[in-house]
Amino acid sequence: MEKLLISFSRLTTTGLGTLGRNTLEVSKKSTNATVQEDPLYLEVVNAHTGYERSVLKNIYSGLGPEVKSQDLVRDRLDAGFHDLLTGFAAFDDEKGLAARQLLEVWDDLGAVSGLNYGDETEVLHKKIETFSSEENQALLTTVGLVPHYEALKKAQEDFDVQFLKQVDANSALRQQPSASTIRHQLEDALRDYYGMVSALRKQSGWSDLYHDLDEVLKAAKRSIHDKNDEDEKTRDKK
């Protein structure tokens, strides 16, 4: 009988994960009661848990669509607020005068269209702060746009909350060990475990586990072979 060996580098990301999972399942079913207490087996358990949690999932939070959606809300309200001011400014009355004064403030700060998230946030925070002054609140009251100002303010607050959630989530993911590091940890744990089982294969209670793991490795090697055949077929079609 030979040692339990496989070329880990030839396994795909999911292939290595499958090998680790199948190794653990076979080991759990072993009639050898000492297996699941062995430190090398427990190393495989820990390494595979970390591998599935950190490698076989997205490296980003997935909150991008929510952030983009909230950004579109504040874009729409900012543009609509400007359109309302422009409309009132066309009239030569008290509302028109107030609207023209507010438009000067808006134009000084500029539009947010085309800006990145950070720059747009800076501009909108400045707009909201400026329009919150006692003088400008009075002008907004004259024009009747206080509810519209509050809606724009709320949209920016909602964006801030969603954006910070994304930043925190992405930061937490990026602080995890790199995928290559975690992969090597699982490979090393499996290699050590297979080495131990191979060394003990002639001892009482270890032969069945050895043969079961040998079948697991054969299946993994077949997956490598099948992938190579598929890659070759793909190259032939080009």
URJO-V513990 format. One record per backbone hydrogen bond with DSSP energy under -1.0 kcal/mol. CO is the residue of the C=O (numbers start at 0). NH is the residue of the N-H. If there is no record, write none. Layout:
# URJO-V513990
CO&NH ; CO&NH
This chain:
# URJO-V513990
5&7 ; 6&9 ; 7&10 ; 11&15 ; 12&16 ; 13&17 ; 14&18 ; 15&19 ; 16&20 ; 17&21 ; 18&22 ; 19&23 ; 20&24 ; 21&25 ; 22&26 ; 23&27 ; 24&28 ; 26&29 ; 31&34 ; 33&36 ; 34&37 ; 37&41 ; 38&42 ; 39&43 ; 40&44 ; 41&45 ; 42&46 ; 43&47 ; 44&48 ; 45&49 ; 46&50 ; 47&51 ; 48&52 ; 49&53 ; 50&54 ; 50&55 ; 62&66 ; 63&67 ; 64&68 ; 65&69 ; 66&70 ; 67&71 ; 68&72 ; 69&73 ; 70&74 ; 71&75 ; 72&76 ; 73&77 ; 74&78 ; 75&79 ; 76&80 ; 77&81 ; 78&82 ; 79&83 ; 80&84 ; 81&85 ; 82&86 ; 83&87 ; 84&88 ; 87&90 ; 90&92 ; 92&96 ; 93&97 ; 94&98 ; 95&99 ; 96&100 ; 97&101 ; 98&102 ; 99&103 ; 100&104 ; 101&105 ; 102&106 ; 103&107 ; 104&108 ; 105&109 ; 111&114 ; 115&119 ; 116&120 ; 117&121 ; 118&122 ; 119&123 ; 120&124 ; 121&125 ; 122&126 ; 123&127 ; 124&128 ; 125&129 ; 126&130 ; 129&132 ; 132&136 ; 133&137 ; 134&138 ; 135&139 ; 136&140 ; 137&141 ; 138&142 ; 139&143 ; 139&144 ; 144&148 ; 145&149 ; 146&150 ; 147&151 ; 148&152 ; 149&153 ; 150&154 ; 151&155 ; 152&156 ; 153&157 ; 154&158 ; 155&159 ; 156&160 ; 157&161 ; 158&162 ; 159&163 ; 160&164 ; 161&165 ; 162&166 ; 163&167 ; 164&168 ; 165&169 ; 166&170 ; 167&171 ; 168&172 ; 169&173 ; 170&174 ; 172&175 ; 177&181 ; 178&182 ; 179&183 ; 180&184 ; 181&185 ; 182&186 ; 183&187 ; 184&188 ; 185&189 ; 186&190 ; 187&191 ; 188&192 ; 189&193 ; 190&194 ; 191&195 ; 192&196 ; 193&197 ; 194&198 ; 195&199 ; 199&202 ; 202&205 ; 205&209 ; 206&210 ; 207&211 ; 208&212 ; 209&213 ; 210&214 ; 211&215 ; 212&216 ; 213&217 ; 214&218 ; 215&219 ; 216&220 ; 217&221 ; 218&222 ; 219&223 ; 220&224 ; 221&225 ; 222&226 ; 223&227 ; 224&228 ; 225&229 ; 226&230 ; 227&231 ; 228&232 ; 229&233 ; 230&234 ; 231&235 ; 232&236
